[in-house]
Amino acid sequence: MSRSSREASRLLFATAVEQGGYFTAKQAKEAGYDYSHLDYHVAAGNFVRRDHGLYRLANLPPSEHDDFIRLSLWSRNRLDEPQAVISHESALVLHDLSELLPTQTHLTVPAGFRKPAPEGCVLHKAALVPPDVEEWQGMRITTPLRTLLDVARGDISQEQLDKAVGDALRNGLVRRSKLLSAIRENPGLQRLARAVEQEDTKAF
């Protein structure tokens, strides 16, 4: 390591803390660790290898969203940039807009993404724009509005969609005008329109 061991450790720890304890081989190298150091620390039990080029600090407890962060880093491209965004039913749960526990993790990735989906994951290919995405610690997630648009086109029951829309409106996560505008601009969102109408009925 060109840096001192203490400085390299401090830099890597700071990076890993922001990512739920995870770090990539490239991030470790930027902090001052080469591959031989990584192998040494894995053998010593300081680092845990979780995937190709993906590691975790052994002494940090898993974060609440450990699997989501790991999958975000798994999706990184050759520039070490995560490509996946937590979306659909998985984002609905994270936004506390559903009491359901999805049996699969839903991720949205760019159209050109080529990695096969890990077991238990569903990959949705779409071009998300910045207003569709929120930054969370160690990962990205679709906004409540984008999440509702996505699940309205899927298999979620109308009852669950009604509840999600109602909770989002009442808790101020989505503005009614934004929902109505999205419904007008996007075909195939009749179920979302029904959910908004259902909530309007409760207001009277």
C-alpha positions, -999 to 999 in steps of 0.1 A, spaced: 0 0 0 14 34 -9 -6 50 20 1 40 56 -19 10 68 -38 32 92 -47 58 65 -58 30 40 -79 14 67 -96 47 76 -104 55 40 -118 20 33 -138 21 65 -154 54 56 -164 41 22 -178 8 36 -198 26 63 -217 45 35 -225 12 18 -237 -9 47 -202 -24 53 -196 -33 16 -169 -22 -7 -156 -32 -41 -121 -43 -50 -117 -11 -70 -127 10 -40 -102 -10 -18 -75 -3 -43 -83 34 -43 -80 34 -5 -46 18 -7 -52 -20 -7 -39 -42 -36 -52 -77 -43 -27 -94 -21 -38 -73 8 -74 -82 1 -66 -119 1 -46 -115 33 -75 -98 51 -100 -124 38 -78 -152 52 -74 -133 85 -112 -129 88 -112 -91 86 -130 -90 52 -156 -113 38 -158 -120 1 -194 -118 -9 -191 -119 -47 -166 -114 -75 -148 -82 -66 -172 -75 -37 -163 -76 -1 -177 -67 33 -161 -56 66 -165 -86 90 -167 -64 121 -197 -43 110 -232 -57 117 -254 -61 86 -275 -31 79 -313 -32 78 -312 -32 40 -282 -55 36 -295 -76 7 -305 -45 -13 -271 -28 -9 -253 -60 -19 -274 -63 -50 -269 -27 -59 -231 -32 -58 -235 -65 -76 -250 -46 -105 -220 -23 -110 -206 -18 -145 -170 -17 -156 -166 17 -141 -177 3 -107 -210 23 -109 -241 5 -96 -267 1 -123 -297 -14 -104 -324 7 -86 -347 -9 -61 -382 -8 -76 -417 -21 -79 -429 -42 -50 -396 -40 -32 -396 -2 -33 -433 -2 -22 -423 -20 10 -393 3 16 -416 33 13 -439 17 38 -467 16 13 -474 -21 16 -477 -47 43 -469 -75 19 -435 -92 19 -424 -98 -17 -410 -132 -23 -386 -117 -49 -364 -86 -50 -374 -62 -78 -346 -42 -95 -348 -18 -125 -317 -18 -147 -308 -1 -180 -318 -17 -212 -283 -27 -220 -277 -45 -187 -264 -80 -194 -258 -97 -161 -282 -126 -154 -306 -121 -125 -294 -136 -92 -317 -162 -76 -347 -145 -61 -344 -114 -82 -366 -99 -110 -349 -75 -133 -370 -48 -150 -353 -30 -179 -362 7 -182 -345 41 -187 -351 59 -154 -345 96 -152 -332 115 -122 -367 126 -109 -376 88 -108 -349 80 -83 -340 87 -47 -306 82 -31 -306 60 0 -276 50 20 -257 25 -1 -284 21 -28 -309 39 -50 -347 34 -50 -375 46 -72 -395 75 -58 -430 68 -44 -446 82 -75 -425 61 -99 -431 31 -77 -468 35 -79 -467 38 -116 -446 7 -119 -467 -15 -96 -500 -3 -112 -488 -20 -144 -480 -52 -126 -497 -80 -108 -504 -63 -75 -540 -66 -65 -564 -37 -68 -570 -38 -31 -532 -34 -23 -529 -7 -50 -558 12 -34 -541 10 0 -507 21 -14 -521 51 -32 -542 61 -2 -512 58 22 -490 78 -2 -515 106 -5 -524 108 32 -487 107 42 -477 134 17 -454 111 -3 -472 118 -35 -493 148 -46 -527 140 -61 -520 164 -90 -488 145 -98 -507 112 -99 -534 126 -121 -509 142 -144 -490 109 -147 -523 90 -155 -531 115 -183 -496 111 -198 -492 74 -196 -516 49 -212 -525 17 -194 -529 32 -159 -566 26 -155 -560 7 -122 -541 36 -108 -570 60 -118 -594 37 -99 -572 38 -69 -572 76 -69 -610 77 -74 -613 53 -44 -594 76 -22 -614 106 -34 -646 88 -24 -633 83 12 -627 121 15 -664 128 12 
